[in-house]
Amino acid sequence: MKKILILFALLTAGTAIEGLAQKVLPSPKCVLTQTVGLTDITITYYRPGLKGRELDKLAKPGKVWRTGANNATEFKISNPITIGGQELPAGTYSLYSIPGDDEWTLIINKKLSWGTQYDEKQDVMRFPAKATRWDEKVETFTINISDIDKNGKDANLELRWGNVSVKAPFTVSK
């Protein structure tokens, strides 16, 4: 009887440990940290892949998208920036978007939450960003800070996925 109990305990412990093991996420987490001028920018998001699917089936035109997978994308800045012609105070925000053909609407929102619990009342700002089509296809969704100028004041917040690149120019205050 003692042997059966020990065997049962070992099997149960093995199953419990397996349940605690980390799983590889289909949309891996990415943390981008970039300094522009004296401003630290940190973007935390999950990177979905196309996996044979069409971009407009995943980021639907005209519909609010959480700009990534799993959690809403987090956008943190250490100093104020000007983006979309508006000043954004230092802080931590969520980033949403509304895809379009030639232009996307980017949304900076105060609410930080899991998934797609988007609340328009929490919007800090909305602004248009030009969308460009490329011949090259990007399989995995990517957010980047690109085109930092030589003075370290101006750059672009860039979203790339499928054959689309969306750029939103911004200027740091410091």
RODRENVEX-124950 format. One record per residue (C-alpha): residue in three letters; x, y, z. Coordinates in pm, 1 decimal, padded with zeros to 6 digits. Layout:
! RODRENVEX-124950
(tordren 'ALA'; (X; Y; Z)),
...
! end
This chain:
! RODRENVEX-124950
(tordren 'MET'; (00000.0; 00000.0; 00000.0)),
(tordren 'LYS'; (00287.6; 00231.2; 00089.9)),
(tordren 'LYS'; (00443.5; 00178.0; -00255.6)),
(tordren 'ILE'; (00116.1; 00267.7; -00428.1)),
(tordren 'LEU'; (00085.8; 00589.9; -00225.6)),
(tordren 'ILE'; (00444.5; 00688.9; -00306.2)),
(tordren 'LEU'; (00390.4; 00614.9; -00676.0)),
(tordren 'PHE'; (00066.2; 00816.6; -00674.2)),
(tordren 'ALA'; (00241.7; 01109.1; -00499.3)),
(tordren 'LEU'; (00523.9; 01107.2; -00755.0)),
(tordren 'LEU'; (00282.0; 01099.7; -01049.1)),
(tordren 'THR'; (00072.8; 01380.4; -00899.8)),
(tordren 'ALA'; (00381.3; 01594.5; -00830.2)),
(tordren 'GLY'; (00507.8; 01537.8; -01186.0)),
(tordren 'THR'; (00175.3; 01648.0; -01332.4)),
(tordren 'ALA'; (00165.7; 01957.0; -01108.4)),
(tordren 'ILE'; (00519.5; 02056.4; -01206.8)),
(tordren 'GLU'; (00436.6; 02013.5; -01575.9)),
(tordren 'GLY'; (00133.7; 02239.7; -01528.1)),
(tordren 'LEU'; (00359.7; 02510.4; -01383.6)),
(tordren 'ALA'; (00608.1; 02489.1; -01670.1)),
(tordren 'GLN'; (00620.3; 02794.2; -01891.6)),
(tordren 'LYS'; (00468.3; 02757.5; -02234.3)),
(tordren 'VAL'; (00594.8; 02922.6; -02549.7)),
(tordren 'LEU'; (00347.3; 03194.3; -02644.5)),
(tordren 'PRO'; (00223.5; 03199.5; -03004.7)),
(tordren 'SER'; (00269.3; 03580.0; -02993.2)),
(tordren 'PRO'; (00599.0; 03642.8; -02810.7)),
(tordren 'LYS'; (00644.4; 03939.2; -02579.2)),
(tordren 'CYS'; (00874.7; 04220.7; -02687.6)),
(tordren 'VAL'; (01009.3; 04510.5; -02483.2)),
(tordren 'LEU'; (01162.6; 04787.8; -02692.7)),
(tordren 'THR'; (01363.5; 05052.7; -02509.1)),
(tordren 'GLN'; (01502.2; 05344.4; -02706.8)),
(tordren 'THR'; (01646.5; 05677.1; -02596.7)),
(tordren 'VAL'; (01574.9; 05973.4; -02823.0)),
(tordren 'GLY'; (01751.0; 06287.4; -02702.8)),
(tordren 'LEU'; (01720.0; 06257.7; -02324.1)),
(tordren 'THR'; (01381.8; 06083.2; -02340.2)),
(tordren 'ASP'; (01355.3; 05713.0; -02263.5)),
(tordren 'ILE'; (01080.7; 05536.8; -02456.4)),
(tordren 'THR'; (00971.3; 05185.7; -02361.5)),
(tordren 'ILE'; (00715.4; 04994.9; -02564.8)),
(tordren 'THR'; (00592.2; 04660.5; -02431.9)),
(tordren 'TYR'; (00381.2; 04451.0; -02666.1)),
(tordren 'TYR'; (00312.5; 04102.0; -02796.7)),
(tordren 'ARG'; (00407.2; 04017.0; -03156.3)),
(tordren 'PRO'; (00144.0; 03823.0; -03350.7)),
(tordren 'GLY'; (00243.8; 03650.9; -03673.7)),
(tordren 'LEU'; (00051.6; 03634.7; -03998.7)),
(tordren 'LYS'; (00090.5; 03253.9; -04016.4)),
(tordren 'GLY'; (-00066.8; 03238.6; -04362.8)),
(tordren 'ARG'; (-00349.2; 03476.6; -04272.0)),
(tordren 'GLU'; (-00426.6; 03811.9; -04431.7)),
(tordren 'LEU'; (-00341.6; 04127.7; -04236.8)),
(tordren 'ASP'; (-00687.8; 04279.3; -04282.3)),
(tordren 'LYS'; (-00842.7; 03972.3; -04115.2)),
(tordren 'LEU'; (-00630.4; 04029.3; -03802.4)),
(tordren 'ALA'; (-00612.7; 04410.2; -03786.3)),
(tordren 'LYS'; (-00951.4; 04489.1; -03939.3)),
(tordren 'PRO'; (-00983.2; 04815.3; -04136.0)),
(tordren 'GLY'; (-01201.8; 05070.3; -03958.3)),
(tordren 'LYS'; (-01202.0; 04876.7; -03628.0)),
(tordren 'VAL'; (-01006.6; 04953.5; -03310.3)),
(tordren 'TRP'; (-00712.7; 04713.9; -03274.9)),
(tordren 'ARG'; (-00500.6; 04671.1; -02961.1)),
(tordren 'THR'; (-00187.7; 04707.4; -03177.6)),
(tordren 'GLY'; (-00042.7; 04369.6; -03091.0)),
(tordren 'ALA'; (-00168.9; 04052.0; -02925.8)),
(tordren 'ASN'; (-00273.7; 03949.1; -02574.6)),
(tordren 'ASN'; (-00237.1; 04273.3; -02373.6)),
(tordren 'ALA'; (-00289.2; 04624.9; -02497.4)),
(tordren 'THR'; (00044.4; 04768.2; -02611.2)),
(tordren 'GLU'; (00209.6; 04978.6; -02339.9)),
(tordren 'PHE'; (00381.6; 05304.5; -02440.8)),
(tordren 'LYS'; (00595.7; 05472.2; -02172.4)),
(tordren 'ILE'; (00784.5; 05802.0; -02209.8)),
(tordren 'SER'; (01009.7; 05969.6; -01951.5)),
(tordren 'ASN'; (00960.3; 06324.4; -02087.1)),
(tordren 'PRO'; (00687.4; 06495.8; -02289.3)),
(tordren 'ILE'; (00683.8; 06441.2; -02665.7)),
(tordren 'THR'; (00491.3; 06602.1; -02948.8)),
(tordren 'ILE'; (00321.0; 06343.5; -03167.4)),
(tordren 'GLY'; (00040.0; 06393.3; -03414.7)),
(tordren 'GLY'; (00075.2; 06769.0; -03357.3)),
(tordren 'GLN'; (-00020.7; 06729.8; -02989.9)),
(tordren 'GLU'; (00185.4; 06728.5; -02671.1)),
(tordren 'LEU'; (00183.0; 06402.4; -02479.2)),
(tordren 'PRO'; (00295.2; 06437.3; -02114.2)),
(tordren 'ALA'; (00548.5; 06196.0; -01965.2)),
(tordren 'GLY'; (00375.9; 05880.8; -01844.3)),
(tordren 'THR'; (00258.4; 05531.4; -01929.8)),
(tordren 'TYR'; (-00021.2; 05481.5; -02180.3)),
(tordren 'SER'; (-00178.8; 05214.2; -02394.7)),
(tordren 'LEU'; (-00150.4; 05230.2; -02772.9)),
(tordren 'TYR'; (-00440.8; 05134.1; -02996.7)),
(tordren 'SER'; (-00490.8; 05185.7; -03368.2)),
(tordren 'ILE'; (-00758.1; 05187.0; -03635.2)),
(tordren 'PRO'; (-00616.0; 05045.7; -03959.6)),
(tordren 'GLY'; (-00699.8; 05209.1; -04291.9)),
(tordren 'ASP'; (-00574.9; 05188.7; -04650.3)),
(tordren 'ASP'; (-00346.4; 05492.3; -04678.1)),
(tordren 'GLU'; (-00374.8; 05615.0; -04321.5)),
(tordren 'TRP'; (-00416.8; 05461.4; -03978.1)),
(tordren 'THR'; (-00551.4; 05638.6; -03672.1)),
(tordren 'LEU'; (-00323.6; 05594.7; -03371.2)),
(tordren 'ILE'; (-00481.3; 05625.0; -03028.4)),
(tordren 'ILE'; (-00302.5; 05704.1; -02703.0)),
(tordren 'ASN'; (-00521.4; 05589.7; -02414.2)),
(tordren 'LYS'; (-00490.9; 05620.8; -02033.5)),
(tordren 'LYS'; (-00631.4; 05277.8; -01950.9)),
(tordren 'LEU'; (-00378.3; 04999.2; -01912.1)),
(tordren 'SER'; (-00547.4; 04661.0; -01925.9)),
(tordren 'TRP'; (-00532.5; 04308.7; -02055.6)),
(tordren 'GLY'; (-00690.0; 04230.0; -02390.2)),
(tordren 'THR'; (-00924.2; 04454.7; -02581.9)),
(tordren 'GLN'; (-01118.6; 04637.9; -02311.3)),
(tordren 'TYR'; (-01081.5; 04960.7; -02505.0)),
(tordren 'ASP'; (-01258.9; 05260.9; -02351.0)),
(tordren 'GLU'; (-01283.5; 05561.5; -02583.3)),
(tordren 'LYS'; (-01351.9; 05787.7; -02282.7)),
(tordren 'GLN'; (-00994.7; 05717.7; -02168.3)),
(tordren 'ASP'; (-00839.2; 05850.3; -02492.7)),
(tordren 'VAL'; (-00566.9; 06108.4; -02439.0)),
(tordren 'MET'; (-00534.8; 06174.5; -02811.7)),
(tordren 'ARG'; (-00596.9; 06039.9; -03160.5)),
(tordren 'PHE'; (-00397.6; 06130.5; -03467.8)),
(tordren 'PRO'; (-00350.9; 06011.3; -03826.6)),
(tordren 'ALA'; (-00038.2; 05826.4; -03937.4)),
(tordren 'LYS'; (00057.0; 05757.5; -04297.6)),
(tordren 'ALA'; (00045.9; 05393.9; -04410.2)),
(tordren 'THR'; (00281.0; 05284.6; -04688.1)),
(tordren 'ARG'; (00266.9; 04954.7; -04880.0)),
(tordren 'TRP'; (00588.9; 04762.3; -04940.4)),
(tordren 'ASP'; (00679.5; 04470.9; -05164.3)),
(tordren 'GLU'; (00860.2; 04311.1; -04870.3)),
(tordren 'LYS'; (00637.0; 04125.4; -04625.2)),
(tordren 'VAL'; (00699.9; 04124.2; -04249.0)),
(tordren 'GLU'; (00568.3; 03799.9; -04094.7)),
(tordren 'THR'; (00577.4; 03907.5; -03729.7)),
(tordren 'PHE'; (00426.6; 04238.3; -03612.6)),
(tordren 'THR'; (00700.3; 04485.9; -03521.6)),
(tordren 'ILE'; (00704.6; 04823.5; -03347.1)),
(tordren 'ASN'; (01018.1; 05031.9; -03382.0)),
(tordren 'ILE'; (01153.7; 05379.1; -03317.3)),
(tordren 'SER'; (01304.8; 05465.8; -03655.0)),
(tordren 'ASP'; (01468.3; 05752.1; -03842.0)),
(tordren 'ILE'; (01620.4; 05924.8; -03536.9)),
(tordren 'ASP'; (01764.8; 06251.3; -03667.2)),
(tordren 'LYS'; (02125.4; 06359.9; -03609.9)),
(tordren 'ASN'; (02020.4; 06607.8; -03340.1)),
(tordren 'GLY'; (01838.6; 06335.1; -03147.4)),
(tordren 'LYS'; (01513.0; 06531.0; -03131.1)),
(tordren 'ASP'; (01296.2; 06386.0; -03408.9)),
(tordren 'ALA'; (01208.8; 06023.9; -03485.3)),
(tordren 'ASN'; (00922.9; 05801.6; -03600.8)),
(tordren 'LEU'; (00706.8; 05557.2; -03412.9)),
(tordren 'GLU'; (00682.9; 05281.2; -03673.9)),
(tordren 'LEU'; (00446.0; 04984.4; -03696.6)),
(tordren 'ARG'; (00529.9; 04712.3; -03954.0)),
(tordren 'TRP'; (00328.8; 04405.6; -04041.4)),
(tordren 'GLY'; (00248.3; 04225.5; -04361.4)),
(tordren 'ASN'; (00333.7; 04466.6; -04640.0)),
(tordren 'VAL'; (00230.5; 04777.2; -04440.4)),
(tordren 'SER'; (00448.9; 05032.9; -04264.4)),
(tordren 'VAL'; (00281.2; 05301.1; -04052.6)),
(tordren 'LYS'; (00495.2; 05594.3; -03937.2)),
(tordren 'ALA'; (00405.0; 05861.5; -03684.2)),
(tordren 'PRO'; (00668.9; 06136.9; -03656.7)),
(tordren 'PHE'; (00737.6; 06273.2; -03309.6)),
(tordren 'THR'; (00965.1; 06525.2; -03138.6)),
(tordren 'VAL'; (01104.9; 06491.6; -02787.6)),
(tordren 'SER'; (01107.9; 06789.5; -02550.2)),
(tordren 'LYS'; (01442.8; 06691.1; -02395.2)),
! end
